Amino acid sequence: MDIYYKYSDYLKNKFNEKVYKLPINLPITCPNRNGCISFGGCTYCGEDAAGFECLPSSLSVKEQILKNKEYIEKKYKAKKFIAYFQNYTNTFLPLEDFKKYISEVNLPYIVDVSISTRPDCINENYLDFLKDFKYKTGINITIELGLQTSNYHTLKKINRGHSLAEYIFSANMIKRYNFELCTHVILNLPWDTQLDTKETAKIISAVYSDHVKLHALYILKNTKMAEQYINKEFEMLPMEEYITRAILFLEYLSPNISIQRLIGRAPKEKSLFVNWNTSWWKIKENIEKKMGQLNTYQGKKFDYLNGSALKSFNHNEPIK
């Protein structure tokens, strides 16, 4: 038995071969950067947001797809691809502009559109368009929501601009439309405890998220969090604690949720702290190794839904 459900296995099962993401960078921002909700964005987020490995947003969607496809196709012999709208909040723009950008990915080798956004930037008008797009093209739709943590006190501290409620509402709406849902989580936020780690896994499981991306917090230069880090307003948790939390998270997570990543990457030259100066793949290996040593696996403690308190009864007899 695999110790966790890998996203690569999910894609192979769904599309019968390896599928690769093609990142797309739009000329957009976020509502807590431009004053709609707040200014400055999340305290950990830099000017490039998550797009430090993306092509310039000045290129059209199709140009970015073709350039990225050429490289990946040559390197991996890939034939099927996911159009990944990665950077910033990709539904935070006028609906007609959103329609135009999404329509550009209607290409024969695109099998999925993955749209990264925020829980407070989802509504039925955008989802109705995506439903129609999926019906007409046959292209799968995945929406990625940044939750980061279930601890709404921490969400306030990092200036997320939304609380847990918005995530739950948007996740439920996305699932009603039969789209796939991927949830992003930062496991080592300084104000979170292991109890928050467990609760985050449980909430993500309870809303039937299809996929999860785990990240370790890194400190980008020239951010609010960098200022706090320099002023020693918090301490980074040790790598061993991140590994412990990753395992704890997986144990409480539904075994039906695929893991897109166990830890992320960051631009070292722009950061004050990244992954304890250790390669991401080494940390990933350490998580997998420790899980083997502990004889544990994803979903080992997934026993809390569907009336868990009733499991003590003998169901051969009627419950009174």
C-alpha positions in Angstrom: 0.0 0.0 0.0 1.2 3.5 -0.9 1.8 5.7 2.2 -0.1 8.6 0.5 -2.1 9.2 -2.7 0.1 10.9 -5.2 -1.4 13.4 -7.7 0.7 11.8 -10.5 -1.1 8.5 -9.9 -4.4 10.3 -9.9 -3.6 11.9 -13.3 -2.5 8.6 -14.8 -5.7 6.9 -13.7 -7.9 9.7 -15.1 -6.1 10.4 -18.4 -4.3 7.1 -19.0 -0.9 8.7 -19.2 1.3 11.3 -17.6 0.0 14.9 -17.7 2.0 18.0 -17.2 1.0 21.5 -16.0 1.7 24.6 -18.2 1.8 27.7 -16.0 0.0 30.8 -17.2 0.6 34.3 -15.8 -2.2 36.9 -16.2 -1.8 40.6 -15.8 -3.9 40.7 -12.6 -3.6 41.3 -8.9 -5.4 40.3 -5.7 -8.3 42.1 -3.8 -6.2 42.5 -0.7 -3.4 44.1 -2.6 -5.3 46.8 -4.6 -7.5 48.1 -1.8 -10.7 46.2 -2.6 -10.3 44.3 0.7 -6.9 45.6 2.0 -3.5 46.8 0.9 -0.2 45.0 0.8 -1.5 41.5 0.3 -0.8 38.5 2.5 2.1 39.4 4.8 4.3 36.6 3.3 3.5 37.4 -0.4 6.0 39.3 -2.6 5.5 41.3 -5.7 5.8 38.3 -7.9 3.3 36.3 -5.8 3.5 32.6 -6.8 4.7 33.4 -10.3 8.5 33.5 -9.9 8.9 30.7 -12.4 6.2 31.9 -14.8 6.6 33.6 -18.2 5.8 37.3 -18.4 2.1 38.2 -18.2 2.7 40.5 -21.2 2.6 37.3 -23.4 -0.8 36.1 -24.4 -2.3 32.9 -22.9 -1.7 31.0 -26.1 1.9 32.2 -26.4 2.7 31.1 -22.8 1.1 27.7 -23.5 3.1 27.2 -26.7 6.4 28.2 -25.1 6.0 26.1 -22.0 4.6 23.2 -24.0 7.6 23.2 -26.4 10.0 22.8 -23.5 8.0 20.2 -21.5 7.1 18.2 -24.6 10.7 17.9 -25.6 12.0 17.0 -22.1 9.3 14.6 -21.1 7.7 13.4 -24.4 4.4 14.7 -23.0 1.2 14.7 -25.0 -1.5 15.9 -22.6 -1.3 19.1 -20.5 -3.1 21.1 -17.9 -3.5 24.9 -18.5 -2.6 26.2 -15.0 -3.7 29.8 -14.3 -1.2 30.0 -11.4 -0.3 33.5 -10.3 -2.4 35.9 -8.1 -6.2 35.6 -8.0 -7.3 34.4 -11.4 -11.1 35.1 -11.0 -10.5 38.6 -9.7 -11.2 40.4 -12.9 -14.3 41.3 -15.0 -16.3 38.3 -16.1 -15.8 39.1 -19.8 -12.1 39.2 -19.4 -12.1 36.0 -17.5 -14.1 34.3 -20.3 -11.6 35.6 -22.9 -8.6 34.2 -21.0 -10.2 30.8 -20.3 -11.4 30.4 -23.9 -7.9 30.7 -25.2 -7.0 27.3 -23.7 -9.5 25.4 -25.9 -6.7 23.4 -27.6 -6.7 19.7 -28.5 -3.9 18.7 -26.1 -5.3 20.6 -23.0 -7.3 18.1 -20.9 -7.7 20.2 -17.7 -7.9 23.9 -16.8 -6.6 24.6 -13.2 -7.5 28.0 -11.9 -5.8 29.4 -8.8 -7.9 31.8 -6.8 -9.2 32.9 -3.4 -12.2 31.8 -1.4 -13.7 35.3 -1.6 -13.4 35.5 -5.4 -15.8 32.7 -6.3 -19.4 33.3 -7.4 -22.1 31.6 -9.6 -21.5 33.8 -12.7 -18.0 32.6 -13.1 -18.9 29.0 -12.2 -21.8 29.0 -14.7 -19.4 30.1 -17.5 -16.9 27.3 -16.5 -19.7 24.8 -16.5 -20.7 25.8 -20.0 -17.0 25.8 -21.1 -16.6 22.3 -19.7 -19.7 21.0 -21.4 -18.8 22.5 -24.8 -15.1 21.5 -24.8 -14.9 18.3 -22.6 -12.0 19.9 -20.7 -11.9 19.2 -17.0 -12.1 22.1 -14.5 -10.1 22.3 -11.3 -10.3 25.3 -9.0 -7.4 25.8 -6.5 -8.3 27.7 -3.3 -5.7 29.1 -1.0 -6.9 28.3 2.5 -3.4 28.1 4.2 -4.8 27.2 7.7 -8.2 26.6 9.4 -7.0 28.9 12.3 -9.0 32.1 11.5 -6.9 34.0 14.1 -3.8 33.2 12.1 -5.6 34.1 8.9 -6.1 37.6 10.4 -2.5 37.9 11.4 -1.2 37.1 7.9 -3.8 39.5 6.3 -5.5 36.9 4.2 -8.5 39.1 3.9 -10.9 36.2 4.4 -11.8 33.8 7.2 -12.5 30.1 7.3 -16.2 30.6 6.5 -15.4 31.9 3.0 -13.4 28.8 2.2 -16.1 26.4 3.4 -18.8 28.3 1.4 -16.7 28.4 -1.8 -15.6 24.8 -1.5 -19.1 23.7 -1.2 -20.2 25.7 -4.2 -17.4 24.4 -6.3 -18.3 20.8 -5.5 -22.0 21.5 -6.3 -20.8 22.4 -9.8 -18.9 19.1 -10.0 -15.6 20.8 -10.5 -12.5 19.4 -8.9 -11.1 21.3 -5.8 -7.5 21.7 -4.8 -6.7 23.3 -1.4 -3.4 25.0 -0.6 -2.1 24.8 3.0 1.0 26.2 4.8 1.8 23.8 7.5 4.3 25.7 9.6 2.7 29.2 10.2 4.3 30.4 13.5 0.9 30.9 15.2 -0.5 27.5 14.4 -0.3 24.4 16.6 -0.5 20.7 15.8 -4.2 20.9 16.7 -4.6 23.4 13.8 -2.9 21.0 11.5 -5.4 18.2 12.4 -8.4 20.5 12.1 -7.2 21.8 8.7 -7.0 18.2 7.4 -10.4 17.4 8.8 -12.1 20.5 7.3 -10.5 19.8 3.9 -11.7 16.2 4.1 -15.2 17.3 5.2 -15.7 19.6 2.2 -14.5 16.8 -0.2 -11.5 18.6 -1.6 -10.1 16.4 -4.4 -6.5 17.5 -4.1 -4.1 19.3 -1.6 -0.9 21.2 -2.0 1.3 21.5 1.1 3.8 24.3 1.5 6.4 25.3 4.1 6.5 29.0 5.0 9.3 30.9 3.4 10.3 34.5 4.1 10.5 36.7 1.1 12.5 39.9 1.3 10.7 43.2 1.3 7.5 41.8 2.8 5.7 42.5 6.0 6.6 39.0 7.3 10.3 39.7 6.5 10.1 42.8 8.7 8.6 40.7 11.5 11.2 38.0 11.0 14.1 40.5 11.2 12.5 42.0 14.3 12.2 38.5 15.9 8.5 38.9 16.3 8.2 35.1 15.7 10.5 32.2 15.2 10.5 29.7 12.4 9.6 26.2 13.5 12.4 23.6 13.0 12.3 21.3 10.0 11.6 18.3 12.2 8.3 20.0 13.3 7.3 20.5 9.6 7.9 16.8 9.0 5.9 15.9 12.0 3.0 18.2 11.0 3.1 16.9 7.4 2.7 13.3 8.7 0.0 14.4 11.2 -1.9 16.2 8.4 -1.8 13.1 6.1 -2.9 10.8 8.9 -6.1 12.8 9.4 -6.7 13.5 5.7 -9.2 11.5 3.7 -7.3 8.8 1.7 -9.3 9.8 -1.4 -7.6 13.2 -1.6 -4.6 13.3 -3.8 -1.4 15.1 -2.7 -0.1 17.5 -5.3 3.0 18.3 -3.3 4.4 17.7 0.2 6.5 20.9 0.2 7.0 23.8 -2.2 9.9 25.7 -3.7 10.9 29.4 -3.5 13.3 31.8 -5.1 16.3 31.6 -2.7 17.9 34.8 -4.0 14.8 36.8 -3.0 14.3 35.1 0.3 15.6 35.4 3.9 14.5 31.8 4.7 13.7 28.9 2.5 13.1 25.3 3.5 15.8 25.3 6.2 18.5 25.6 3.5 17.6 22.0 2.4 16.5 20.8 -1.0 12.7 20.4 -1.2 13.1 16.9 -2.5 15.3 15.9 0.5 12.5 17.1 2.9 10.0 15.2 0.8 12.2 12.0 1.1 12.5 12.6 4.9 8.7 12.8 5.3 8.3 9.6 3.3 11.1 7.8 5.2 9.7 8.8 8.6 6.2 7.6 7.6 7.7 4.3 6.7 9.5 4.1 10.1 6.3 4.9 11.9 4.3 2.5 9.9 1.7 5.2 9.1 -0.1 6.4 6.0 -2.6 8.9 4.7 -6.0 8.4 6.2 -4.9 6.3 9.1 -6.9 8.5 11.5 -9.7 9.3 9.1 -12.4 8.1 11.3 -14.3 11.3 12.4 -17.0 11.8 9.7 -20.4 10.1 9.0 -21.6 9.9 12.6 -18.4 8.6 14.2 -20.0 8.4 17.6 -22.4 5.8 16.4 -19.7 3.4 15.4 -19.7 1.9 18.9 -23.2 0.5 18.4 -23.9 -3.0 17.0 -25.6 -2.1 13.8 -27.3 -5.4 13.6 -29.7 -4.0 16.1 -31.9 -0.9 15.5 -30.7 2.3 17.1 -33.3 3.7 19.5 
